[in-house]
Amino acid sequence: MRSLQARIVLTTMVLLFVVCAVVGVGAALSLRHYLTQQLDQEVTRTLGFVANPPDGADGRRPPPPDAGGGFGGGDSATSRIEVRSVDGRVVSATALGGFRSSDQSIALTDVAPVLAVAPTGDDPGDPSDRPRVETIDLPGLASSYRLSAREAGDGSVVYFGISTNRMDATVGSLAVYETIIFGGGVLVAGVVAAFATRATLRPLHRVSATARRVSELPLGRGEVELEDRVPAADADPRTEVGQVGAALNRMLDHVARSLAARQESETRVRQFVADASHELRTPLAAIRGYSELARRRTHELPDEVGAMLERVGSQTERMTLLVEDLLLLARLDAGRPLAREPVDLARVVVDAVSDAHAASPEHRWALDLPDDEDAGDVMVVGDSERLHQVVANLLANARTHTPGGTNVVVELERTGGSVRLVVRDDGPGIASDLLPHVLERFARGDLARARTTGSTGLGLSIVAAVVTEHGGTVEVTSVPGDTRTTVVLPAAPVRADLALR
């Protein structure tokens, strides 16, 4: 019931049910009130007759008026009763007959409760003598009666009542018919409301579908063609849904212009970085060459000058690496395709760990590779040089930011259709505020440490860019004593494995 359509249909059915219930109850009460009035009139008219009946032919009393008709009574023999009492004691009880039936006697004990009804006088002009009709239950006769009492001329009290069975049956039948008719009407109205609501909300569904398609677009990077718009028929500002559609179209226009401006700015920046990196390679190569040539003749120069040349050479090498990293990122951003060939990732890992051990023998390096018979399972398709750079950057990151004696373990395994590479160490870990940003460019935790270690903040960003180009993912988790960088790459198909074997 969370959808708008379901809530509208449910609300419509509930409101219609309430209206039908009010109408039905009102109709039943009105009918009961009307029938009760008719029944009371019949009781009052008949009571005057039975209290002072005229004599009929042959000494027989004629039947009361309207005997056997009207809204009261019923088919039972006790539908109309006449009871007489003297001094508060029932002396006779008769079920009145009609034109086709005679009167019948009733057991006095069955009508004893009628004595609770107060009688009126025999003067119709006196307001206090106007008959009062009351409802009384007579369990002995299995019925309720509208009953009134009047004092007769002989000093007795005459009670006359008409059974309410026929009236109750009439009202009950009306209630049953109302339930069937109103219930069917509510169900039919619910079905019609469901179809009508679906047709009414169809434009809103189309607006929602447009918004959903836009939300699934990769808007975070690269050039985005935001062409989805709400159809003009669903963007009519004269309707509520049209106002939503028109507002969404305006928002998409703003977003499209912003994305285009962002893409243009990023393209300029990438082009500048690529051009600058490319242009810097030539002067850096010249500086590096001249510094190497000068260092060969340090015996002819003062010691201070020789130390300066050594410093120039090391900084030139560092700048060269930075320029190469920037140029690589610019090429990846530009979408230049990488080489696609089968690569034995186990061999890449072994070579990278050997280089890392030579560069930092004070660290403890370890390998966790698959068995020989499963070595082919860690084959991937990609650029071997770039994949080697990924592993080398991960190891260099672990080496740079952990003290000597730290254990660095490289794990490699195949899980399903992917190859999983994990580099973990038991160093001090990464700060919690830096962890979400470690894969971003120029991310640094401690600026003082970065200056000491010579970190540029591009190593892990290059790892992320290269792995993404290979269709993989990178995840970094860190707590003190356990820092893990997990790289998942698609495994090479079996045919490529067989070709290498």
Kinemage of the C-alpha trace (Angstrom):
@kinemage 1
@onewidth
@group {chain A} dominant
@subgroup {mainchain}
@vectorlist {calphas} color= white
{ca met a 1} P 0.000 0.000 0.000
{ca arg a 2} L 2.964 2.324 -0.409
{ca ser a 3} L 2.202 3.203 -4.022
{ca leu a 4} L 0.128 6.269 -4.761
{ca gln a 5} L -2.249 4.276 -6.962
{ca ala a 6} L -2.987 1.746 -4.221
{ca arg a 7} L -3.558 4.462 -1.646
{ca ile a 8} L -5.929 6.384 -3.940
{ca val a 9} L -7.956 3.241 -4.707
{ca leu a 10} L -8.042 2.251 -1.034
{ca thr a 11} L -9.072 5.757 0.048
{ca thr a 12} L -11.821 5.841 -2.583
{ca met a 13} L -13.184 2.472 -1.461
{ca val a 14} L -13.050 3.422 2.224
{ca leu a 15} L -14.863 6.719 1.604
{ca leu a 16} L -17.477 5.007 -0.559
{ca phe a 17} L -17.920 2.304 2.082
{ca val a 18} L -18.451 4.953 4.774
{ca val a 19} L -20.972 6.796 2.595
{ca cys a 20} L -22.840 3.573 1.808
{ca ala a 21} L -22.815 2.585 5.468
{ca val a 22} L -24.233 5.963 6.523
{ca val a 23} L -26.878 5.850 3.780
{ca gly a 24} L -27.773 2.247 4.586
{ca val a 25} L -28.044 2.790 8.327
{ca gly a 26} L -30.011 5.991 7.768
{ca ala a 27} L -32.391 4.245 5.372
{ca ala a 28} L -32.926 1.334 7.769
{ca leu a 29} L -33.548 3.646 10.729
{ca ser a 30} L -35.899 5.808 8.684
{ca leu a 31} L -37.841 2.768 7.515
{ca arg a 32} L -38.049 1.394 11.053
{ca his a 33} L -39.247 4.744 12.353
{ca tyr a 34} L -41.899 4.991 9.630
{ca leu a 35} L -43.119 1.426 10.156
{ca thr a 36} L -43.166 1.953 13.913
{ca gln a 37} L -45.387 5.009 13.476
{ca gln a 38} L -47.720 3.039 11.220
{ca leu a 39} L -47.741 0.196 13.710
{ca asp a 40} L -48.477 2.540 16.608
{ca gln a 41} L -51.399 4.057 14.720
{ca glu a 42} L -52.791 0.587 14.096
{ca val a 43} L -52.301 -0.335 17.758
{ca thr a 44} L -54.052 2.850 18.951
{ca arg a 45} L -56.968 2.476 16.542
{ca thr a 46} L -57.475 -1.207 17.308
{ca leu a 47} L -57.139 -0.662 21.091
{ca gly a 48} L -60.108 1.721 21.044
{ca phe a 49} L -62.127 -0.891 19.228
{ca val a 50} L -61.302 -3.821 21.502
{ca ala a 51} L -61.775 -1.728 24.668
{ca asn a 52} L -65.360 -0.837 23.700
{ca pro a 53} L -66.377 -3.122 20.808
{ca pro a 54} L -69.812 -2.785 19.194
{ca asp a 55} L -72.156 -5.733 19.310
{ca gly a 56} L -72.383 -7.776 16.173
{ca ala a 57} L -75.101 -9.897 14.700
{ca asp a 58} L -76.104 -13.016 16.682
{ca gly a 59} L -74.248 -11.638 19.701
{ca arg a 60} L -70.826 -12.205 18.078
{ca arg a 61} L -68.159 -9.495 18.264
{ca pro a 62} L -67.021 -8.321 14.838
{ca pro a 63} L -63.320 -8.498 14.027
{ca pro a 64} L -61.205 -5.431 14.778
{ca pro a 65} L -60.478 -3.009 11.928
{ca asp a 66} L -57.677 -3.889 9.529
{ca ala a 67} L -57.341 -7.293 11.175
{ca gly a 68} L -54.724 -9.298 9.340
{ca gly a 69} L -53.350 -6.300 7.359
{ca gly a 70} L -50.961 -3.427 7.984
{ca phe a 71} L -47.223 -3.469 8.586
{ca gly a 72} L -47.348 -5.258 11.922
{ca gly a 73} L -48.272 -8.744 12.857
{ca gly a 74} L -47.315 -11.651 10.710
{ca asp a 75} L -48.437 -15.110 9.772
{ca ser a 76} L -48.337 -16.510 13.314
{ca ala a 77} L -51.518 -17.043 15.312
{ca thr a 78} L -50.292 -14.687 18.050
{ca ser a 79} L -49.511 -11.687 15.865
{ca arg a 80} L -52.271 -9.626 17.578
{ca ile a 81} L -53.028 -10.096 21.240
{ca glu a 82} L -55.698 -8.747 23.581
{ca val a 83} L -55.159 -9.021 27.326
{ca arg a 84} L -57.531 -7.986 30.119
{ca ser a 85} L -56.616 -7.476 33.745
{ca val a 86} L -58.594 -6.725 36.873
{ca asp a 87} L -56.952 -5.363 40.007
{ca gly a 88} L -53.484 -5.985 38.563
{ca arg a 89} L -54.208 -9.624 37.668
{ca val a 90} L -54.522 -11.024 34.159
{ca val a 91} L -57.973 -12.532 33.714
{ca ser a 92} L -57.928 -13.254 29.966
{ca ala a 93} L -55.525 -13.369 27.051
{ca thr a 94} L -56.641 -13.790 23.469
{ca ala a 95} L -54.952 -13.903 20.107
{ca leu a 96} L -57.252 -11.991 17.815
{ca gly a 97} L -58.228 -13.599 14.575
{ca gly a 98} L -59.087 -12.025 11.256
{ca phe a 99} L -61.861 -12.395 8.784
{ca arg a 100} L -60.827 -15.968 8.051
{ca ser a 101} L -59.788 -17.073 11.542
{ca ser a 102} L -61.275 -17.048 14.993
{ca asp a 103} L -59.860 -15.845 18.270
{ca gln a 104} L -57.618 -18.166 20.304
{ca ser a 105} L -56.859 -18.267 23.985
{ca ile a 106} L -53.314 -17.686 25.254
{ca ala a 107} L -51.780 -18.922 28.486
{ca leu a 108} L -52.029 -16.177 31.095
{ca thr a 109} L -48.444 -16.679 32.239
{ca asp a 110} L -47.149 -15.924 28.716
{ca val a 111} L -48.585 -12.415 28.783
{ca ala a 112} L -47.881 -11.481 32.424
{ca pro a 113} L -45.158 -8.897 31.446
{ca val a 114} L -47.832 -6.667 29.844
{ca leu a 115} L -48.911 -5.527 33.305
{ca ala a 116} L -45.803 -3.300 33.357
{ca val a 117} L -47.446 -1.013 30.780
{ca ala a 118} L -49.365 1.829 32.446
{ca pro a 119} L -52.937 2.223 31.127
{ca thr a 120} L -54.525 5.473 29.946
{ca gly a 121} L -58.055 6.695 30.640
{ca asp a 122} L -61.038 6.387 28.377
{ca asp a 123} L -61.298 10.104 27.533
{ca pro a 124} L -59.482 10.774 24.209
{ca gly a 125} L -59.845 14.520 24.729
{ca asp a 126} L -57.755 14.478 27.886
{ca pro a 127} L -54.025 14.807 27.029
{ca ser a 128} L -53.163 12.509 29.921
{ca asp a 129} L -55.494 9.889 28.485
{ca arg a 130} L -53.802 9.760 25.107
{ca pro a 131} L -52.563 6.208 24.521
{ca arg a 132} L -48.858 5.523 24.914
{ca val a 133} L -47.447 2.698 22.806
{ca glu a 134} L -44.467 0.828 24.195
{ca thr a 135} L -42.320 -2.061 23.037
{ca ile a 136} L -42.424 -5.082 25.303
{ca asp a 137} L -40.873 -8.525 24.981
{ca leu a 138} L -42.983 -11.609 25.577
{ca pro a 139} L -40.593 -14.573 25.669
{ca gly a 140} L -43.508 -16.962 26.093
{ca leu a 141} L -44.817 -15.927 22.685
{ca ala a 142} L -41.301 -15.618 21.160
{ca ser a 143} L -41.891 -12.114 19.940
{ca ser a 144} L -41.756 -8.410 20.746
{ca tyr a 145} L -44.926 -6.321 20.622
{ca arg a 146} L -45.862 -2.701 20.222
{ca leu a 147} L -48.467 -2.572 23.000
{ca ser a 148} L -50.760 -0.036 24.598
{ca ala a 149} L -53.272 -0.236 27.502
{ca arg a 150} L -56.579 1.544 28.243
{ca glu a 151} L -59.110 1.431 31.039
{ca ala a 152} L -62.406 -0.048 29.951
{ca gly a 153} L -65.828 1.069 31.104
{ca asp a 154} L -66.277 -2.017 33.297
{ca gly a 155} L -63.207 -1.144 35.401
{ca ser a 156} L -60.856 -3.605 33.718
{ca val a 157} L -57.704 -2.710 31.831
{ca val a 158} L -57.421 -3.751 28.218
{ca tyr a 159} L -54.006 -4.332 26.640
{ca phe a 160} L -53.584 -4.652 22.929
{ca gly a 161} L -50.366 -5.357 21.066
{ca ile a 162} L -49.172 -6.181 17.592
{ca ser a 163} L -46.089 -8.303 16.971
{ca thr a 164} L -43.077 -6.521 15.465
{ca asn a 165} L -41.926 -9.651 13.599
{ca arg a 166} L -43.128 -8.451 10.216
{ca met a 167} L -41.606 -5.013 10.754
{ca asp a 168} L -38.289 -6.537 11.907
{ca ala a 169} L -38.284 -8.870 8.904
{ca thr a 170} L -38.908 -5.941 6.545
{ca val a 171} L -36.065 -3.895 8.042
{ca gly a 172} L -33.797 -6.963 8.068
{ca ser a 173} L -34.520 -7.667 4.404
{ca leu a 174} L -33.691 -4.052 3.596
{ca ala a 175} L -30.385 -4.398 5.480
{ca val a 176} L -29.515 -7.578 3.546
{ca tyr a 177} L -30.353 -5.978 0.200
{ca glu a 178} L -28.363 -2.872 1.138
{ca thr a 179} L -25.358 -4.981 2.120
{ca ile a 180} L -25.417 -6.872 -1.168
{ca ile a 181} L -26.037 -3.821 -3.341
{ca phe a 182} L -23.632 -1.484 -1.527
{ca gly a 183} L -20.957 -4.174 -1.189
{ca gly a 184} L -21.124 -4.927 -4.895
{ca gly a 185} L -21.115 -1.205 -5.640
{ca val a 186} L -17.987 -0.671 -3.520
{ca leu a 187} L -16.192 -3.546 -5.263
{ca val a 188} L -17.188 -2.314 -8.710
{ca ala a 189} L -16.150 1.206 -7.750
{ca gly a 190} L -12.787 -0.133 -6.529
{ca val a 191} L -12.135 -1.909 -9.842
{ca val a 192} L -13.178 1.159 -11.837
{ca ala a 193} L -11.066 3.388 -9.579
{ca ala a 194} L -8.062 1.108 -10.080
{ca phe a 195} L -8.288 1.353 -13.877
{ca ala a 196} L -9.086 5.056 -13.796
{ca thr a 197} L -6.229 5.774 -11.380
{ca arg a 198} L -3.809 3.751 -13.471
{ca ala a 199} L -4.782 5.706 -16.573
{ca thr a 200} L -4.568 8.995 -14.672
{ca leu a 201} L -1.166 8.212 -13.175
{ca arg a 202} L 0.323 6.851 -16.394
{ca pro a 203} L 1.949 10.241 -17.193
{ca leu a 204} L 3.452 10.264 -13.689
{ca his a 205} L 4.886 6.797 -14.311
{ca arg a 206} L 6.507 8.071 -17.496
{ca val a 207} L 7.991 11.012 -15.594
{ca ser a 208} L 9.278 8.594 -12.957
{ca ala a 209} L 10.777 6.340 -15.637
{ca thr a 210} L 12.640 9.330 -17.122
{ca ala a 211} L 14.019 10.283 -13.712
{ca arg a 212} L 15.029 6.661 -13.059
{ca arg a 213} L 16.901 6.396 -16.365
{ca val a 214} L 18.762 9.621 -15.636
{ca ser a 215} L 19.629 8.467 -12.112
{ca glu a 216} L 21.286 5.350 -13.562
{ca leu a 217} L 23.615 7.328 -15.830
{ca pro a 218} L 27.299 7.595 -14.790
{ca leu a 219} L 27.366 11.341 -14.167
{ca gly a 220} L 30.485 11.368 -12.017
{ca arg a 221} L 33.100 11.344 -14.753
{ca gly a 222} L 33.627 11.466 -18.471
{ca glu a 223} L 31.440 12.985 -21.136
{ca val a 224} L 27.750 12.456 -20.452
{ca glu a 225} L 25.016 12.826 -23.062
{ca leu a 226} L 21.959 13.726 -21.049
{ca glu a 227} L 19.307 13.415 -23.751
{ca asp a 228} L 16.427 11.936 -21.717
{ca arg a 229} L 13.525 14.341 -21.275
{ca val a 230} L 9.908 14.078 -20.202
{ca pro a 231} L 7.635 14.029 -23.308
{ca ala a 232} L 5.885 17.302 -24.061
{ca ala a 233} L 2.488 15.679 -23.500
{ca asp a 234} L 3.519 14.911 -19.907
{ca ala a 235} L 4.979 18.380 -19.271
{ca asp a 236} L 1.779 20.416 -19.593
{ca pro a 237} L 1.960 23.076 -16.843
{ca arg a 238} L -1.840 23.140 -16.597
{ca thr a 239} L -1.804 19.811 -14.739
{ca glu a 240} L -0.063 18.779 -11.541
{ca val a 241} L 1.806 15.932 -13.239
{ca gly a 242} L 2.709 18.252 -16.095
{ca gln a 243} L 4.185 20.742 -13.636
{ca val a 244} L 6.395 17.985 -12.216
{ca gly a 245} L 7.439 16.927 -15.715
{ca ala a 246} L 8.215 20.504 -16.768
{ca ala a 247} L 10.232 21.091 -13.596
{ca leu a 248} L 12.168 17.878 -14.222
{ca asn a 249} L 12.916 18.945 -17.797
{ca arg a 250} L 14.206 22.317 -16.589
{ca met a 251} L 16.367 20.600 -14.012
{ca leu a 252} L 17.760 18.204 -16.637
{ca asp a 253} L 18.566 21.148 -18.886
{ca his a 254} L 20.510 22.803 -16.058
{ca val a 255} L 22.301 19.545 -15.240
{ca ala a 256} L 23.151 18.961 -18.906
{ca arg a 257} L 24.657 22.436 -19.217
{ca ser a 258} L 26.597 21.970 -15.977
{ca leu a 259} L 27.918 18.593 -17.110
{ca ala a 260} L 28.943 20.033 -20.451
{ca ala a 261} L 30.776 22.879 -18.725
{ca arg a 262} L 32.433 20.442 -16.349
{ca gln a 263} L 33.487 18.164 -19.182
{ca glu a 264} L 34.891 21.077 -21.127
{ca ser a 265} L 36.856 22.232 -18.081
{ca glu a 266} L 38.144 18.738 -17.386
{ca thr a 267} L 39.138 18.324 -21.016
{ca arg a 268} L 41.123 21.551 -20.880
{ca val a 269} L 42.822 20.506 -17.645
{ca arg a 270} L 43.669 17.043 -18.959
{ca gln a 271} L 44.950 18.490 -22.201
{ca phe a 272} L 47.073 20.983 -20.296
{ca val a 273} L 48.486 18.290 -18.022
{ca ala a 274} L 49.219 16.040 -20.985
{ca asp a 275} L 50.842 18.842 -22.983
{ca ala a 276} L 52.807 20.130 -19.990
{ca ser a 277} L 53.984 16.645 -19.046
{ca his a 278} L 55.014 15.924 -22.592
{ca glu a 279} L 56.844 19.237 -22.954
{ca leu a 280} L 58.607 18.831 -19.587
{ca arg a 281} L 60.096 15.511 -20.596
{ca thr a 282} L 62.549 17.143 -23.011
{ca pro a 283} L 64.092 19.726 -20.637
{ca leu a 284} L 64.130 17.177 -17.812
{ca ala a 285} L 66.001 14.740 -20.017
{ca ala a 286} L 68.497 17.470 -20.840
{ca ile a 287} L 68.914 18.433 -17.175
{ca arg a 288} L 69.354 14.820 -16.211
{ca gly a 289} L 71.913 14.268 -18.960
{ca tyr a 290} L 73.968 17.334 -18.071
{ca ser a 291} L 73.839 16.466 -14.358
{ca glu a 292} L 75.089 12.947 -15.123
{ca leu a 293} L 77.889 14.383 -17.265
{ca ala a 294} L 78.836 16.842 -14.547
{ca arg a 295} L 78.865 14.170 -11.857
{ca arg a 296} L 81.442 12.215 -13.826
{ca arg a 297} L 83.818 15.120 -13.312
{ca thr a 298} L 83.158 15.735 -9.615
{ca his a 299} L 86.864 15.108 -8.881
{ca glu a 300} L 87.582 18.388 -10.630
{ca leu a 301} L 84.979 20.278 -8.546
{ca pro a 302} L 84.783 21.215 -4.881
{ca asp a 303} L 83.011 18.732 -2.612
{ca glu a 304} L 80.100 21.100 -2.006
{ca val a 305} L 79.480 21.424 -5.727
{ca gly a 306} L 79.600 17.655 -6.126
{ca ala a 307} L 76.976 17.239 -3.384
{ca met a 308} L 74.790 19.819 -5.083
{ca leu a 309} L 75.024 17.965 -8.370
{ca glu a 310} L 74.013 14.749 -6.647
{ca arg a 311} L 71.013 16.559 -5.199
{ca val a 312} L 70.116 17.992 -8.615
{ca gly a 313} L 70.287 14.532 -10.141
{ca ser a 314} L 68.031 12.922 -7.499
{ca gln a 315} L 65.452 15.676 -7.717
{ca thr a 316} L 65.529 15.443 -11.511
{ca glu a 317} L 64.768 11.756 -11.299
{ca arg a 318} L 61.942 12.454 -8.884
{ca met a 319} L 60.469 15.120 -11.164
{ca thr a 320} L 60.792 12.779 -14.123
{ca leu a 321} L 58.767 10.132 -12.290
{ca leu a 322} L 56.148 12.714 -11.389
{ca val a 323} L 55.875 13.880 -14.994
{ca glu a 324} L 55.557 10.272 -16.192
{ca asp a 325} L 52.802 9.627 -13.660
{ca leu a 326} L 50.917 12.748 -14.708
{ca leu a 327} L 51.283 11.850 -18.367
{ca leu a 328} L 49.973 8.325 -17.673
{ca leu a 329} L 46.935 9.658 -15.820
{ca ala a 330} L 46.260 12.130 -18.632
{ca arg a 331} L 46.377 9.328 -21.174
{ca leu a 332} L 44.046 7.170 -19.085
{ca asp a 333} L 41.635 10.081 -18.677
{ca ala a 334} L 41.703 10.629 -22.421
{ca gly a 335} L 40.573 7.023 -22.865
{ca arg a 336} L 43.588 5.779 -24.774
{ca pro a 337} L 43.302 2.004 -25.038
{ca leu a 338} L 45.760 -0.174 -23.162
{ca ala a 339} L 47.371 -3.308 -24.526
{ca arg a 340} L 45.200 -6.393 -24.379
{ca glu a 341} L 47.161 -9.614 -24.044
{ca pro a 342} L 47.264 -12.579 -21.642
{ca val a 343} L 49.305 -11.679 -18.567
{ca asp a 344} L 50.627 -14.103 -15.964
{ca leu a 345} L 49.851 -12.097 -12.837
{ca ala a 346} L 51.857 -14.479 -10.647
{ca arg a 347} L 55.048 -13.676 -12.580
{ca val a 348} L 54.281 -9.944 -12.346
{ca val a 349} L 53.863 -10.231 -8.577
{ca val a 350} L 57.102 -12.199 -8.136
{ca asp a 351} L 59.085 -9.637 -10.130
{ca ala a 352} L 57.570 -6.698 -8.253
{ca val a 353} L 58.229 -8.258 -4.838
{ca ser a 354} L 61.847 -8.993 -5.833
{ca asp a 355} L 62.313 -5.340 -6.804
{ca ala a 356} L 60.701 -4.172 -3.551
{ca his a 357} L 62.963 -6.458 -1.494
{ca ala a 358} L 66.023 -5.025 -3.214
{ca ala a 359} L 64.799 -1.467 -2.619
{ca ser a 360} L 63.953 -2.018 1.075
{ca pro a 361} L 65.621 -5.093 2.572
{ca glu a 362} L 64.716 -3.947 6.090
{ca his a 363} L 61.055 -4.850 5.454
{ca arg a 364} L 59.892 -8.475 5.669
{ca trp a 365} L 58.395 -9.468 2.301
{ca ala a 366} L 56.273 -12.600 1.794
{ca leu a 367} L 54.354 -14.202 -1.060
{ca asp a 368} L 51.192 -16.295 -0.927
{ca leu a 369} L 50.717 -17.674 -4.453
{ca pro a 370} L 48.515 -20.525 -5.742
{ca asp a 371} L 49.940 -24.021 -6.240
{ca asp a 372} L 51.859 -24.833 -9.414
{ca glu a 373} L 49.016 -26.805 -10.922
{ca asp a 374} L 46.734 -23.825 -10.414
{ca ala a 375} L 49.158 -21.184 -11.668
{ca gly a 376} L 47.225 -20.786 -14.895
{ca asp a 377} L 44.162 -19.764 -12.910
{ca val a 378} L 45.630 -16.303 -12.176
{ca met a 379} L 45.909 -15.270 -15.808
{ca val a 380} L 44.311 -11.942 -16.778
{ca val a 381} L 43.977 -10.032 -20.030
{ca gly a 382} L 45.522 -6.589 -20.019
{ca asp a 383} L 48.639 -4.454 -20.262
{ca ser a 384} L 51.511 -6.248 -18.525
{ca glu a 385} L 53.541 -3.070 -18.067
{ca arg a 386} L 50.666 -1.219 -16.430
{ca leu a 387} L 49.746 -4.188 -14.258
{ca his a 388} L 53.357 -4.377 -13.102
{ca gln a 389} L 53.108 -0.689 -12.251
{ca val a 390} L 49.963 -1.402 -10.189
{ca val a 391} L 51.727 -4.029 -8.069
{ca ala a 392} L 54.884 -1.911 -7.807
{ca asn a 393} L 52.909 1.127 -6.649
{ca leu a 394} L 51.091 -0.922 -3.997
{ca leu a 395} L 54.374 -2.285 -2.677
{ca ala a 396} L 56.020 1.136 -2.813
{ca asn a 397} L 53.082 2.591 -0.870
{ca ala a 398} L 53.453 -0.090 1.810
{ca arg a 399} L 57.222 0.400 1.917
{ca thr a 400} L 57.065 4.198 2.074
{ca his a 401} L 54.482 4.542 4.812
{ca thr a 402} L 55.572 1.771 7.211
{ca pro a 403} L 58.704 1.539 9.359
{ca gly a 404} L 61.480 -1.011 8.851
{ca gly a 405} L 60.690 -4.497 10.093
{ca thr a 406} L 57.073 -4.316 8.925
{ca asn a 407} L 55.659 -7.515 7.449
{ca val a 408} L 54.292 -7.038 3.923
{ca val a 409} L 52.423 -10.001 2.428
{ca val a 410} L 51.182 -10.294 -1.141
{ca glu a 411} L 48.330 -12.774 -1.728
{ca leu a 412} L 47.117 -13.923 -5.127
{ca glu a 413} L 44.201 -16.241 -5.809
{ca arg a 414} L 41.372 -16.885 -8.214
{ca thr a 415} L 37.791 -16.659 -6.977
{ca gly a 416} L 35.172 -17.622 -9.550
{ca gly a 417} L 35.686 -15.562 -12.678
{ca ser a 418} L 38.028 -13.048 -11.024
{ca val a 419} L 41.639 -12.856 -9.862
{ca arg a 420} L 42.103 -11.349 -6.426
{ca leu a 421} L 45.330 -9.578 -5.417
{ca val a 422} L 45.787 -8.471 -1.788
{ca val a 423} L 48.698 -6.466 -0.386
{ca arg a 424} L 48.579 -6.285 3.413
{ca asp a 425} L 50.928 -5.074 6.089
{ca asp a 426} L 50.980 -4.844 9.874
{ca gly a 427} L 52.107 -1.216 9.981
{ca pro a 428} L 50.492 1.672 11.852
{ca gly a 429} L 47.603 1.919 9.377
{ca ile a 430} L 45.896 4.801 7.614
{ca ala a 431} L 44.115 7.605 9.443
{ca ser a 432} L 40.346 7.172 9.455
{ca asp a 433} L 39.759 10.656 7.979
{ca leu a 434} L 42.167 9.941 5.105
{ca leu a 435} L 40.963 6.402 4.310
{ca pro a 436} L 37.961 7.456 2.133
{ca his a 437} L 40.267 9.628 -0.018
{ca val a 438} L 43.404 7.463 -0.424
{ca leu a 439} L 42.535 6.607 -4.039
{ca glu a 440} L 42.187 10.259 -5.008
{ca arg a 441} L 44.980 12.176 -6.704
{ca phe a 442} L 47.516 13.973 -4.503
{ca ala a 443} L 45.957 12.478 -1.366
{ca arg a 444} L 48.340 12.848 1.594
{ca gly a 445} L 47.898 12.147 5.255
{ca asp a 446} L 50.907 13.771 6.916
{ca leu a 447} L 52.418 16.619 4.923
{ca ala a 448} L 55.644 16.510 6.894
{ca arg a 449} L 55.991 12.804 6.251
{ca ala a 450} L 55.187 13.312 2.601
{ca arg a 451} L 58.010 15.776 2.264
{ca thr a 452} L 60.381 13.379 4.032
{ca thr a 453} L 59.455 10.349 1.986
{ca gly a 454} L 59.054 12.162 -1.309
{ca ser a 455} L 55.478 10.943 -1.838
{ca thr a 456} L 53.520 12.674 -4.613
{ca gly a 457} L 50.112 11.236 -3.753
{ca leu a 458} L 49.654 9.756 -7.231
{ca gly a 459} L 50.574 6.115 -6.591
{ca leu a 460} L 47.192 4.793 -5.483
{ca ser a 461} L 45.313 7.043 -7.923
{ca ile a 462} L 47.312 5.442 -10.750
{ca val a 463} L 46.459 2.019 -9.313
{ca ala a 464} L 42.746 2.908 -9.306
{ca ala a 465} L 42.851 4.324 -12.851
{ca val a 466} L 44.714 1.346 -14.331
{ca val a 467} L 42.552 -1.236 -12.538
{ca thr a 468} L 39.380 0.553 -13.662
{ca glu a 469} L 40.604 0.509 -17.272
{ca his a 470} L 41.042 -3.262 -16.888
{ca gly a 471} L 37.463 -3.631 -15.659
{ca gly a 472} L 38.463 -4.291 -12.044
{ca thr a 473} L 37.938 -2.740 -8.629
{ca val a 474} L 40.170 -1.498 -5.800
{ca glu a 475} L 39.315 -1.443 -2.099
{ca val a 476} L 41.433 -0.193 0.803
{ca thr a 477} L 40.733 -1.100 4.427
{ca ser a 478} L 42.887 -0.206 7.375
{ca val a 479} L 43.079 -0.597 11.128
{ca pro a 480} L 46.259 -0.347 13.206
{ca gly a 481} L 48.215 -3.523 12.524
{ca asp a 482} L 46.234 -4.565 9.437
{ca thr a 483} L 46.113 -2.489 6.255
{ca arg a 484} L 44.805 -4.238 3.142
{ca thr a 485} L 44.573 -3.129 -0.469
{ca thr a 486} L 42.454 -5.536 -2.511
{ca val a 487} L 42.510 -5.519 -6.317
{ca val a 488} L 39.975 -7.665 -8.204
{ca leu a 489} L 40.497 -8.189 -11.947
{ca pro a 490} L 38.488 -10.252 -14.455
{ca ala a 491} L 40.193 -13.582 -15.081
{ca ala a 492} L 41.372 -14.489 -18.576
{ca pro a 493} L 39.228 -16.928 -20.544
{ca val a 494} L 40.361 -20.554 -20.640
{ca arg a 495} L 41.332 -20.338 -24.323
{ca ala a 496} L 43.944 -17.671 -23.547
{ca asp a 497} L 45.345 -19.845 -20.762
{ca leu a 498} L 45.705 -22.815 -23.083
{ca ala a 499} L 47.453 -20.691 -25.704
{ca leu a 500} L 50.139 -19.715 -23.192
{ca arg a 501} L 50.688 -23.272 -22.036
